[in-house]
Amino acid sequence: MSPRKSNLESTIHFGDDGWWHGRVTMGVLPDGSPDRRHRMARTEPAVRRKVRELEKLRDEGRATKAGRKPTVGQWMETYLTDIASLKLKPRSLDDYWSKTRNDIIPGVGKHRIDKLAPEHLEQMYRAMLDAGRAPSHVVKVHRILSRALKIAHRRRMISENVATLVDPPSIDETEANPFTQEEAKAFLEAAAKRSTFMRWIVGVGMGFRQGETLGLRWPYVDLDAELFHPRWQLQRLTWRHGCGDAHACGARLHRFEPCPPDCAAHRSYKRGCPKPCTATCVKHASICPDRKGGGLAFTRPKTKKSTNPVPIPPAFIPYLIAHKAQQDELREAAGELWQEHQAVFTRADGRPIDPRDDWGEFKELLAEAGIGDRRLYDGSRHTAGTILNELGVDMPTIMEILRHTQISQTRRYVKGRSHLSKDAMRRMGDAFLPAPALPPEPASEPATETRTETGDRRAARARRRQRIQ
């Protein structure tokens, strides 16, 4: 059968193979040749429907680019290497890579990006939940994949971002457990016995994040104006290979077989034995002779709001001056061994305090103060926000002190106290109900059993009866 025009520059014909074939001219390829797309179906109406859908995408400018589409795994590697790395902070990029390698590629990595369906994502999320992954972890994976597919859709590699058609699992937010005022005082009394006392004053009393506290530097501390300028934070970054062959460089640490059930080598690992290496593993950059970008590093805060200056309570100034004098003595005693980083809180040789050691000290102080186990965030930012609220500070001011971008975020950091709720409801009751009537004063003369009704009372009763009638 001869080809027939279905629409402008489109043809439909019945082939010798028993199928109907449709071809649509979408445009011109970079080499100048026409971009012809092929559709096929068992019946003529079905192939016409497919041709019309393709023509509609072409006319609306939503048609995907020509060429074989990459798999989800290939696109995720391209996205993280060439696109996300230009915008994300190092720690965020490490987290993206980790969830891509451990969850996205094993789950849907072999599907072609244009053949990915909502059902594939739902099955992956269900498998992750069944394997014990927290709903918050699954939601993070969903957001990473959705962002990568959004870029692919923007570049017309796919016609639709299927992640927008899937609802990730709901998250049960971890309830904050801040210190009470009594617990905060007990914690700081225990910290006063250590050289790091000022570090915990800043964390608990001002609500600084751990990275911001350990990343404070003297050039950004204005003692005259009584201001902290948190322009830096201290983070531990993942090393990256600087050599030409990352797979061969890490060959000494490659492990392709899973650990035995009674593995003793990773007994101290909180998350259990690490997963075996893939066939093309490019990890183990810590042993690379040309490694780069890892270890403890001063980095910029994630948002511009986080760099806003924070007033230092006047009561903290004498302690801060004494801390600086103590650090000058350590610098002089260390001599050539001192490593200058201009950090406010340092080890005895001037190096910044390792966040792992800082976390360990926090747990030790909890035990010394007789306080139940807490997250470090509970003992710093959540505590500062909650106590500020108890002191009568309004929510917008707390938001500025904690440097949040949205007040809804601040509300999640402030936990109500039962005694404040009782006091608030007492005042609410006093506002709505009148004060209770006082008992009548006792008569000067003893009352008798018989009472004589006055004329005024009789007249008042008569008027009431008239109004009722």
C-alpha positions, 0 to 999 in steps of 0.5 A: 500500500502506498504511503498516505499523508496523515498530517503535514510532513507525516506519512502512514502506511501498512507494511509487509510485516503486518503492522501499520507504520507512521513517520513524523518529521520533527525538524532537522538534526544537527548534521542537517538531516531530517529528524524523522520519528517512527511509530507503529501499531497493529491497526490504522486508528491506533497508529494515527493516534500515535502520530497525532500525539507526536505531532502535537508534541512537536507543534507545542515545542514539547517533543524530546530530542532525537537519539537514544535516551540514557538509562536512569543510572547514566543520567544520574551520573551525568547530572551529579557530575556536570550539573549538580556539582556546580550548585550544591555544597560539598556535603549536599553533593556527597549526600546526593551521590550516596543516595544515588549509588545505594538506592536510585541506581539499584532500584531504577537505574537500568530503566531508560529515562524515557521509559521510566513509569510512576509504578517503577518509583512506587515499587522502589519506595516500597522496597526501601521501606520494607528494607527498613529505610526511614520514610524521611530517607525515602523522601530525600531519595524522591526529591533527588530523583525528581530534581534530576528528572526535572532537568531532563524534562527541561532539556527535552530528554523526556516528555514528562517528569514522572516523579511529580506523579508519585506521592512519597511516603509521609514523614513523622517529624522527630519531636524536639526534646530541648533542655529545660532551663534547669537542665540547661544550667546543669549542663553548663555547670558540668561544661564549666569544668572543661576548657571548652566551656565557651563553646557550649555557652555559644551552642546552648545560649545562642542556638548556633549549629555545630558546624557554625560554632566550630567554624567561628573565626576571630576576624568575624567576632566583633567584641566592641559591637558585641556581634558574631558574624557566622561567615564560616562553618566547619565540616568533614568532607569526603575525599575525591580522587585526583588521579586519572584512574580512580578504579585502579587507585582504590584496588587495594580496598576493593571488596566485591563479596559481602561480609559473613554473618558473624563479621568482626571487622565491622562490629563497631559500625553503627550501620552494619557492614558496608555494602560490597563494591560495584564492578566499576567502583571508584570510591576509596579516595582516602588512599589516593596519593593525589586526593583532594577536597576532603577532611576537615574544611571551612566552608560557607553556610548553605544560605545567605540568611545563615550569615546574618550577624547575631548579637552576643549577650553582654554577660557572655563578653567577659567569658569570651575575653577570658577564652581568648586570653587562654587561647593566646597562652596555648599558642605561646606554649605550643610554639612552632607546633601551633597550627594557625586557623584563626578558629575561636575553638581549637585543640591544644595545637590550634587545629579546629575541634573535630565534630566527632570529638565534639559530639562525644564530649556532648554525650559525656556532659549529658551523663555528668549533668544527669540529663537523659540522652539528647540529640546535639540539635536538641541541646543547642538550637531547640533549647535556645529557641524554646527558652527564648519563647519562655522568656517572652520573646516573640516568634519573629525575633526568635526567627532572626536570632536562629537565622531561619528563612521561614517562620514555620521553620522556627515554630518547629524549633520551639516546643511548648511547656506544660506550665506555660500552657497552664498559665496561658489558659488561666489568663484566658479564663480570667479574661472570659469569666467574671471574678467570683462573688465575694461572700457577704460580710457577717452582720453586726447583730445576730440574725433572727429566724423571722425577717420583715420584708421591706416595702422596696422589696415588695415593690420590686417583686411586683414590677418583675411580675408585671414584666413577665405577664 
